[in-house]
Amino acid sequence: MRSEFDPLLKTGVKVHDIAKDLGKLSPHEVHQYLAKAKLLPARINPSA
């Protein structure tokens, strides 16, 4: 799968390998995990 990222790397996108299988987590849980690792901004809940 890493070879699929090669074109992105040439455009300046950074790819971080994570030594944890996130495949069984829900999208929300993945976002929480990555935000806690400071790889994504924290999720902002929309105002009602």
Beta strands, then each sheet from edge to edge (+ up, - down):
end
